[in-house]
Structures are given as C-alpha cells and as structure tokens.
Amino acid sequence: MSVPVTGGTAPAPVAILLVEDDDVIRRSVTLALERYGYRVTSASDGLTGLELFRKGDHDLLLLDMMLPALDGIGLCRRIRETSTDPILMMSARGDALDVVAGLEAGADDYVIKPVDTAVLVARIRSLLRRVTFTPTAPNLPPDPGGGGAARPEDSGRPGHGTPLVFGDLTIDTAGLEVFLAGERVALAPTELRLLLEFAASPGVVLDRHTLLRNVWDYGWDGDSRVVDLCVQRLRRKIGSERIQTVRGFGYKLRR
C-alpha cells in the first residue's frame, strides 16, 4: 500500500494494477485514471498481470474478466491466495454468471464495460475507503455468557482497541484483524468492513440496501448480488452458522 510522505509533501499516488487485453480500452482507462492522479501499471494478459502483481506494491487491482493466458477469474483466485488487496473486476457482458464467478473468486466489486470514467473512479474511491476507514465500536452491554462484545467504555477509547468478542471469534478493532479460535483469519477489505457492520449490531437484521449503503457506499441502485456473495465468502472464513439469513429481510450476526 502507498503511504503518505512525511515532511509536508503530497501523499504518494495510489498505485493501480490494470490487466486488460484490449489495447484501446487499456490505454484509455490508463489515461483517465492518470488524469485523476492515480499511478497505473498495466498488463495485457493474465500471466503478465500475475507477474507484475508479485513484483509490485499496488493499492488496488483492476482486472478484466476475459483475458488471454490466464483469465480474470483465475487471476483473481491466484491473487487471493496471498493478498487481500482490493480487486475490482470489469465485465463486458454484465452476465449474471460472470458477475457471480468474479465475486466468488474474491473480487470486491465489479463494473460493466464500456466503463464510464466517473463510475469507475467512484468505485475505486469506495474500495480504497474500505481499506483506510476507522471503525467505531458498538455500544453493547456485556454478555454474562461470554459472547457478545465488550463495552467501549471498558477501554476508554471506543473503536480504538476494544476487542469485539463473539464466542471464539475476536475482532481487533485497533489492528483491524480477526481471529477464530486464536488463529488469524485473512479477510479482504470488503469482507472485514461487512463483518464490522454486522458486529456493530449483533442480533439485528440488516437488509441488503443498508449493507450496500454502509459497506459498498452505494445508493439504492446497487447490485444486491455483491452482498450475497460477500456474505458467502465471509461465512466460509468465520463459520457458516455465524451469519444467519432471515429470508425476505436480510442477514444478522448471531450474538
């Protein structure tokens, strides 16, 4: 991740890895993002993209779905083996199967080609906010049974060091780390923000539109499939029984 430069100078530009096989689209997207101040490294196929990812330090990955040598789905899966960097997929068709496959592979979000620059930059900014946000700990009563979360006043700094504990699941709100039975769980930024959203209101049903607004920074026109697929990925990592589906309404975190 790029970090601000000390001494009063401007922060280092956000580094984006763009993997797109269409020369015209790759160049136009690169120029558009550079006009917004992003630093873009690009590749025209999946294998080259994977090599650049392994060699470089990128803040966000922008991957086309259809790529030669290694397609976007395969590339996304390979990246997710070692990284939780934000991934934004680009799909030419917007086909439901493509979208679902990309999200299941570990992508955080997607855009449909031809890409509107304003929409693309908005999605990129949204993803980057998920990496740099500061969570606020919920104001919860103590659970005499050992579950639930500790009260923020116990630490004196709500959201800055108060661990949220739900059985064998612990969320470190200061270090932004999650532990299951003492073992660290690697979560992508969107998965972590989704978990923190649930943890702020355990036992409360959150509908998809609320989650889109609070986690994805979407209005009411967001695609609820991103919520469902991210919940599925989160369940695989922290336990399928942890997040309960309330049919017709949404999801809730079990206390």
N, C-alpha and C positions, 0 to 999 in steps of 0.2 A: 504494500500500500504506500502511496505517496504521502509524505508528511510535510507540514508547514516548515519553511526555512526560518531559522531564528535570525535575530538581528533586524527585525522590522521590514524585511524584504517580502515580496509576494510569495504566497504558498506555491509549492511545486504543482505543476499542472497534473490533472487527473490523467492517468495512463490507461488507454483502452486498447485491447487487442481485438481487431476486426478480422474475421475469417469469412470471406465472401468470394465465390469463384467468378462472378460476373464482373468483368473489368470496369464497365461503365458505372455499375452500382457501387463497387468498392471505391472507386475514385471520387464519385460524387458524395458518398457518405463520409469519406475521409475529409474532404474539403469542408463539408458542412460542419462536422464536429470540430475541426481545427478552427473554424471561424468563431466557435463558442469557447475556445481556449483549451480544448482537450488535446492531449498528445496521443496520436494514433499510430499504432504499428499494425500492419496488415499482412494477410496471407491469402493465397488463392485456393488452397486445398486443406483438407483436414489434418493430414500428417505434418505439413509445414506449420500449420497453426499450433499443433500439439508441441512441436519442437520449440517454437517461439514462446509458448506458454511456459515451458520448462526452463527456458533460459532467462526469461524476463521477469520483471516485477510489475504486474498490472493490477489496476484497481477494479477493472470491470472487463468482462468478456462479451463480445457481440458476435454471435455465431449464426451463420446461415444454416437452414435446415438441410438443404440439398448441396452436398459438397463432394468433389472427387476424392479418391484415395481413402478417405475416412469421412463419413457423413456427419452432419451436425449432431445427431443423436449419439453416435459412437464417440465423437469428440467430447461431448458434454459428459458422458459417463466416465471417460478416461480422466478428465479434469477433476471430476467429483471424487475420484479415488484418493486424491491427495490435497484437494483445495476446497475451501468454502467461499472463494471469491464470487461476487455477484455475476450471474450469467443471464444475458438477455438473448432470446432466440428470435430469428427472423424467418418467417414462413411466407412463401409466395402465394400459397393457396388458402391459408386460413382454415384448412380442413380440420375437422374435429379430431381425427385420428392423429394428424401431425402435431396439433397443439398438445393433446394428451401425452403423446410419446415424448415430446420435448420436456414437458413438465415432470413426467415420471422419471426422465433421465437425470433430473436435478436442476433444470433451469428455474430461475426465479420468476420470469415473466416472458412475454413474447410480444412482437409487433408484426403486423401484416405488411408485406411489400405490395405495391411501391410504398416506401416508408416516407411519411410526412416528417420533415425535419423537426418541427415543433413538438410533435408527438414523441418522436424518438428521444429528443433531449429531455422532455418531461419524464419519460420512463427511466432514463439514465439517472436523472437527478433523484427520482424517487428511490431507485435501488441504492444509490450512494447514501441517501439519508438513513436507510435501514442499517448501514454499516456504522455510521457515526452518531446515531441517536443516543441520548441518555435516558434510560428507563426511570420511571417513577414507581416506587414500591407501593403496593396497595395497603390501605388502612384496614387490616384484618384483625379480628380478635384471635387470641391464641387458641390452639386446638388441644384440649386436655388429653386427647388420644394420641398426640404425637404427630398428626398430619397437619395440613394447612400451613399457613405462613406465619412467621413471627411478626409482631407489630413493628412498624417503622420506628416508633419512639424508643424501642429497646436499644437501638444503635445510636440514636441522636442525629442520624443523617439519612433520612428517607431516600431510598433509591441509590444510596452510595455505600454499600457494604452490608445491607441487610439481606441475608440469605433467605430465599423462599424455599420452604421445605414441604414436599407433598409425599409422605411415605419415604420410599427410597430414592425419590427424585429431588435433587437440590439444584436451585438456580442461584448462581453467584451474580448478583446484580451489579457489583462493582467491577469484577473481572469479566463479566459477560460470558460466563462459562456455565455449562450444565453437566451435572454428574448423576449417573444412575448406578445405585449400589456402590458408590465410591469411584466408579470408572468414568472418566471424562467422555462426554458424547459430543462428537463433532457435528455442529449444526450450521447450515448455510444461514446468511444474514436474515433472509425472509423467514426461515423456519424458527430462528431464535426470536425474532420480533413477534411472530404468531404465538409462540409459546408464552412470551411475556404478556401478550394481550389476554390470553386465557388466564394466566396466573394472577393478573390484576383483579379478576372477578371470578374466582373459583366457584363452581356450582351454578353460575349464572349462564343462561343460554345466550350465545352471541350469534346473530344472524349473519348471513354471508355479506350483505351490504355493509353492515357495521365493520366487519373484518376487512373488506375491500377498502373502506374509507380510512380505517385506522392503521392497517398494516401495509397496504399497497398504495395508499394515498390516492385512491380512485374516488370518483363521484359515483353516481348511481348507474353509470353506464359500463361499469367494469364487468369482466367475464368471470362469473362465479366458479368456472372450472378451475381457475388458478387456486381458489380457496380449497376446493375439494381435494385436488391433487397434492397441495402442500400439506394438508391435514393427513393424508395418507402417508406421505413421506415422514412426517413427524411421528406418526404412530409407530412406524417401523423402527424408529430410533429410540423412542422412550416407552414403548409398550402400547399395544393396540387398545387395551382396556382403559388407558389413562384419559383419552378424549372421547366423550360419548356423543353419538349422533342423536339429536332429537328431531325425528322426522317431521318435515314440514316447517321447521323453525330454524335449526342451525346446529351448533355444537357447544359443548361445555366441558370444562376441565373438572374431573371428579376431585372432590375435596380429599 
